[in-house]
């Protein structure tokens, strides 16, 4: 039985440049975070996203303070809700608890 040789055609090219993650741009949402700080406790629509996983990742990055604009962790409360166009991400600044004084 003769051996069978299969050849394939490869296209040699570099992959596209990777896009930045949610955490990639240190100034992302900086202006919005400053506006939220100016009105503590008030909810605002931060952005709209297409998928639940995008909303989850953004909410996690905000609540954990991984996005510089929302540091330190716990300074902002964030929620999401489906709407006709996707998922709205809501955010509000909550005053951080004062650090206890050392005695």
N, C-alpha and C positions, 0 to 999 in steps of 0.2 A: 504494500500500500504506500503510495507516494506521500511524503510529508506535505502538509498544506501550509503555505506561508500567507499570512494575512498582513497587509500593510494598511496603515492609516495615515491620513494626512493631518498634520499638525499645523496650526497657525501660530507662529511665533510672535508674541507681542507681550508687552508688560501690562499688568492689570491697571485699571484706572486708579488714580490717586484716591486714597481712602477719605471718606467724608469724616468730618469731626463728630465726635459723640456729643451727647447733651452736655457733658462736663468739659468739652474741649475748649470752648471759648470762655475765658475767665470773666469777660464783661457781659456775657449773655444775661439779659434781664436786669442789669444794674440799675437802669433808670426806673424800671417798674418797681424794683425792690425799694428804692429810695422813696418813691411815691407811696408805697404801702407803709413804710416806716413813718411817714408824715401823718398817716391816718390810722393809728393803731386800732385793731379790733374790727375794722371795716373790710368786708369781703369785696374782691374785685376779680373779674375774669382776667387771668394772666395771659392765657393763650388757648388756642384750640388745636387739637391733634387728631390724627385719623384713627389710631388704634388704641385699644385698652393697654397694650404693653408699652406704648409710648407714654401714655398718661401715668402708668405705674412707675416707670423709670424716672420721669420728671418729678413726680410727687416724692419719690424716695430721695432723689438728689437734693430737693429743696428741704425736706424735713430733716435730713441728716447733715445739712449744711455743706454738702459737697460742691454746690455751685457757690462760688465766692460771694456773690451778691446776697445770698441767703444765710451766710454764716453769722453767728455760730449755730450749731445744730439746735433745733427746738425754738428758734426765734420766730418761725413762721408756721402757720397751720395751712394745710393744703388739702383740697378735695377735688373730685372730678365728677362730672355728670354727662350722660349721653344727651345729645341734641340731634336735630335733623342733619347737621353738617359734619358730625363727628363727635368728639368728646371735648367739652370745655373743662379747663383746669382753673379752679378758683383758688385764691390765696389771700391770706391776711396776716399782718404782723401782729404778734402777741408779745407784749412786753416780757422780756426775760426776767426771771426772778433775780432779785439782788443777791450778790454773793454774800454769804455770812461773814461778818467781821471777825478777824482773828483776835483772840483775847490775850 
